[in-house]
Amino acid sequence: MGSVIASVRELVVRGQARVGSSWWQLLQRSLLLFGSGALARLLGFGFSIVAARALGPAGFGIVALTLTLANLASVTLYNSPAGLSRALVKSSNPHDQEVAVSNYTVVVGALLLASILAAIPLGWLAGLRGWVLAGLIANLVGIAALSFYREIQRGGERFKAVAAYNVTCNLVQLVAVVVFWIFGLAQPALYIIAFGLSSVAAMAIVHLCGTFWIKPSLVHVDRKGVVPVLRFVAPMVMQTAFFMIWFNADVVALRVFSNLSTVGTYGATKSLSNAAVMIPSAIATALLPHAARIAATEVRSYFVNLLVPVCLASLVPLAALAVMGPWILSHVFGPGYEAAATALVLLAAGMTMYGISLTMEASWIAMNRPNLVLVATAASAAVTIVVLVPLVLYLGMAGAAAALAAGVAVKLAILALASLGKGASRQQPQEAAA
């Protein structure tokens, strides 16, 4: 046994020497986040199964509607702390870190308040009342807490805490709804509130393990600190809005030009295609400290070294979906879903390109270039909108998938040109003022 352990250690040392310590560290963190992400998705799937069985179709429909409205109302929240982790990585001075966290806390809090004020009439118009409406607000609070806490842990390079937090959020959700189910509690509002506040509860649980934390203080908040934060966050918020358009326009178009059965079949297929994003998404989350420290003269070589393994790794789930996808549709989802086999291949290709673009996107954000990410995402949304209707009318589900893939192909091309072009090494990343 000892000889086996020694052999493994020797392989690790050789691998680290071969790829360099920083790239080896990125690999380790990516594998950690990939594993935790897969487990979190499994637990999240369990939440959906338990909630659907406990509430029935009508009750689960209320849950699904409320969570959809929460996603729409939280456009400003997902990227509200964007740049905070970069600011923490770039500065090892505790005072500067405290100033950054304090100013970001004010910005995130203001955007959360604005989101709540927008969500209340939106929920009211959608027919949400009482505790269900309160559940909508709870989900907004949860999204803000999730984004903010995870960004702080990334800034402290505590990726074990990030992994633990991702899993704990979904575990808390599942445990809560199982308890509700056991005791016969079938009020949709309970399930909605549990889903939303799970990230707050998980933050408290993970924080007990001594994770990285900087206490914000209003003493450090002033116009000089808040304005640069807003300048960085604003394009990221707009980028999220364009992403929502790109990612959801295909389903909307199918609903307008076809029936609910087609929408349901396509929706199941699209959820399956998300498997193509899991590997590059983990890498994108892990690479922030590495990318933030890249010198201007090393930008092009950094992207070359990054994209070769990312592209190779992304081909694995793409090949699996292309080969096994039709069988999964017909045997796992059920008869009738195999009609979306062509759409699945196109969606898998599109999500693979999206995953690769995520790594470049995260890198440019770490290098303080949020406007580049905004332009690329806006272009993807524009292309998808332009080609969507004729493709859906002509090809149905396959057309919707092709429109999604066409949009992200343009985004990938823009980011690749910026990342691998001759001018990449001369682009000096600007220092964040936050």
N, C-alpha and C positions, 0 to 999 in steps of 0.2 A: 504493500500500500504506500509505504514511504517513497519507494522508487517511482511510483506513478505520479505522486504529488510533485516530486522533484522534476520529473520530465515535463509536467504541465508548466511548472514555474519557468523552466528553461525555455519552453516554447513562447511563453509570454514575454520573457526578456528579449528573445530574438525578434519577436514581432514588434516590440516597442522600439528596438534599435533600428529596425528596418524602416518603419514608417515615421519615426520621430515621436518624441514624448507627447507633444501637444495634439498631434493627429491620433495617437493611440488613446489619449484621454478622451478625445471626441468620440472615438469608436466605442469605448466602454460606456460613456454616458448615453450614446444613442441606443445601445443594446438594452441598457437599463430602462430607458424611457419607452422603447418599443415593447418590452415585456410588460411594463406597468400599464401601458396604453391598451394592450391586448386584454389584460385582465380587467381593466376598467370597462372596456366595451362589453365584455362578457357579463359583468355585474349589471351594467346598464340594460342589457338585453333581458336579464332576469327581472329588473324593475318593470319593464314593459309587459312581460308575461304575467307577473303577479297582479299588476294593476288591471290588465285587461280581463283576467279571470275573476278578480274580486268585484270589479265594477260593472262588468258586462259592456256590450258595445256602446250603449247610450252614455253611460258614465265615463267610459274611457274616451269617448268622443269629446267630452267636456275637457278632460285632461289634455288631449292632443290639441284642441283648439286654443286653450289657455297658454300652453307652452309655445305654440306657433306665434301667438300674439306677443308673448314675452320676447321671442327672438326678433320680431319686427321692431318692438319698442326699444330694444337694447343695442341698436346699431351704433350708438355713440359709446357704449360701455366696453365692448370687446377689446378695443384698442385704446381705451382711455388712459391706461398707464404705460402706453408705448414709449420706449426710450428710458424708462426708469431703470431697468436692469442694466442698460448700457452706461448710464450715469454712475451707477454703483460700481460697475466693473472698472470704469476709467479712473475712478478716484478711490484711493485707499484711506483718505483722510476722513475720520469719523464725523467731523463737523460738516464737511461738504456732503457726505452721504445723508446726514440728518436733514440738511437744507433741502436736498433733492426730494427725499421722501415727504417732507412737510409740504412742499409746493405741489407735488403730485397728488397728495391727499386732498388738498383743496380742489384741484381740477377734477379729480375723479368724483368727489362729493358733489360738486356743482353739476356735472354731467348726469350723475345718478338722480339728483333732484329733478333735472329737466326731463329725464326719461320717465320718471314716475308721473310728473304732471302731464306728459303726453300720453302715457299708458292708461290713465284713469278714464278719460273720455273715449279712448279707443276700445277699452274693455267694455265700457257701458254701452257703446253702440253695437258691440258684438253680442250683447245680451248677458254679460257677466254681472253677477250681483253678489252682495254680501261677502262671505268668506272666500268665494271663488275669486272675486275681484281682489281681495286681500292676498290670495295666493299668487295672482299676477304680479303684484308689487313685491312679494317675497322673492319671486324668481329674479326680478331686476336687482334686488339687493344681493342675491346669491351670485349673479353673474359678475357684478362689480367686485365682490369679495374674492371670487375665484381668480379674476384677472389680476387684481392688485396683489394678492398674496403670492401667487405663482411668479409674478414679475419680480417681487422682492427676493424670493428664494433663488431665482435665476441670477439676479444681480450679486447675490452672495455666493454663487457657484455651489449651492446646496442642491444638487440634482437628485440625491437620494430623497430629500424632503419633497421635491417636486413630484417624483414618482410615487412616494407614499401618499401625498396629498391627492393625486389623481385617483388612486385606488380607494382611498378612504372616503372621498366624496360619493362615489358610486356604491360603496359598501354601506354607508349610512343610509342612502336612499333605499337600498334593497332591504336592509334590516327593518327600517321603519314600516315599509309597506307590508312586509311579511307579518309583523306584529299587528297591523291594522286588519289584515286578512284573517289571522287566527282568532281575533276577538270580534270578528264580524262587523267591523266598521267599514261601511260602504259609501261614505260621503266623498265625492271627488275632490272637494276642497282640501281634505286632509292629505291626500296624495300629492296634490299640486304644491301645497306648502312644504311638505317633506322634501319634495324634489328641489324646490328653490332654496330652502335654508340648509340643505345638506352641506353645501360648500362652507357655510359659516360654522356649522358644527364640526366639520372636518378640520377647519383651520384651528379651532380650539384644541382638538384631539392631537393633531400633528405638532402643534406648538408646545404641547407638554413634553415633547421629546427633545426640547432645547434647540429648535431651529433658528435660523438667522432672522433677526428682527431689529428694526430701528424704530424707535418711538418718535412719531411726528410731533412737532411743536408749532403752535401758531406764532411763536416769537420769530421764527425764520421765514414766515410767509410775507412777501411783499410783491409789489408790481414787477420789480426787477427779476424776481425769481419765477413768477407765474407766467409772464408773457412768453419767455422762451419755451416753456413747457407747452403752452397753447399752440405755439408755432409748429412744434414737432408733432403734437397730437392731432391737430386739425387735418392735415393730409391723410393721416392714418384712419381717422373717422370717416372721411370721404371715401377712402379706399374700401372700407368695410361696406359702405352703401353700394358701391359699384360691384363688389363681390356678391352681395345679396341679389343684385339684379342678374348678374351672370349665372349664379348658381340656381336661382329659382324660376327664371323666365321660361325654361323648357316645360316645367310642370304646369305653369299658368297657361301657356299656349295650348298644351294638350287638353287642359280642362275646357278651354274656349272652343276648340275645334274638334273635340271628340267626346267620349262619354266617361263616366266615373270608373268603369271597368278598365278602360285603357290607362287612365291615370293611376289606378291602383297597381296594375301590372308593371307600369313603368316605374312607379315609386319603389316597389320591391326590388326591381332590377337596379335602380340607382343606389339603393342602400347597400346592395351587394358589391357594387363597383367601388364603394368607398374603401374596400380592403386594399386597393392599389395605393392608397395614400399613407397607410400606417407606417411603413419604413421611412420614407422621406420626411414625414411629419415628425417622427422621433428625432431624426438627425437635425431638422430645422430648429427644434426646441433646444437641443444640446449645444449648438455651435456658437451661441452668442458670445461667450467670453473669448473664444478663439478668434472670431471674426472682428470683434471690437478692437483687438490689439494688432490687426494687420496694418502694416505701414503702407503708404500710398504707392510705393514702388513695388510692392508685393501683391497687389490686388489681382492682377491677371493670373499669376502663377497660383495664387490661392484658389481661384475658381477652377482652374484646370485640375488641380489636385483634388478638389472637392467633388466636381461633377462626374469624373470618371467612375469612382465607386458608387456614387448616388444613382447614376444611370444604370449601371450593371445590377445594383440591388433592386431597383424599381422594375426591372424586367422579370424578376421572379414572380411577384403576384400577378403581373400582366399576363404572363404565360399560363399561370394556373387558372386565371379567370377565363382565358380564351379556350383552354382545353376542358376544364371542369364546369365552367359557367352554365352551359345548356343543361347538363345533368343536374346541377344544383337547382336550377329554376324549375325543372319538371318533377324532381323527386323530393326536394326539400320544401320549396314553396308550394308546389302542388300543380295539378293539371291546368293547362291554360297559360301558365307563366312562360312556357317554352317559346311562346310567340314573340317574346322580347329578346331572343337569343342574339339577333343581329344588333339590336340596340345595346345589349350588354357589352359586346366587343368594342363598339364605338365609345361607350361610356368608360369602359376600362382604359382604353387608350387616352381618352380625355383626362381622366383622373390621374393617370400615370404622368402625363405632362404637367398637370397641376401640382402633383407632388414634387416633381423635379424643380418646378418654378418656386415652390415654397422655400427650398433651401437657398436659392438666390435671393428671394424676397427677404428672408430673415437676415441674410448676410448684409444686404444693402441697408436694412434698418439699423443693424448693429454699427454700420459705417456712417450712420447719420445721413442717409439719402432716402428719406421717406417719400419725397416727391417723385422719384423714379418709380417706386412701387405703385404710387397713385396713378401715374400715367399709364403704366402697363396694365393695371387692373381696369382702368376706364376704357382702354382700347379693347380688352377682352369682352367687356359688357356691350360696347358699341357693336362689335362684329357679330356677337351672338344675336342681338336684337335685330340687326339688319337682315340676317339670313334665316332667322328662326321661322317666321310665318310661311314663306314659300317652301322651306324644307319639311315642315310639319304637314302642310297641305299635300305635298307630293309623296312623302315617305312615312308619315305617321311617327311612330315611336323612334324609328331609326333616324328620321329627320331631326327630331328634337335632340337626340344624342349627338348627331353630327354637328348641329349648331353649337352645342356646348363645347365640343372638341375643337371646333374652328376658333371659337373665342379664346380658349386657353392656349391654342397653338400660337396665336398672335402675341399673347402675353409672354409666352416662353421665348419667342423670337426676340422680342424687345429686350428682355432681361439678359438673354444670352449674348446679344450684340453689345450691350453695355458691360457685361461681365468678361467677355472673351475678346472684345475688339481691341484694336491696337491702342486706343486711347485709355483703356482701363487702368493701366499702370500709372498714367499721369493724372488720374482723377484724385485729387487730394480731398479725403473726407473732412468735412467741417466739424469742428469741435462743438459739442452740445453745450449750451449755456446753462442747462438745468442742473 
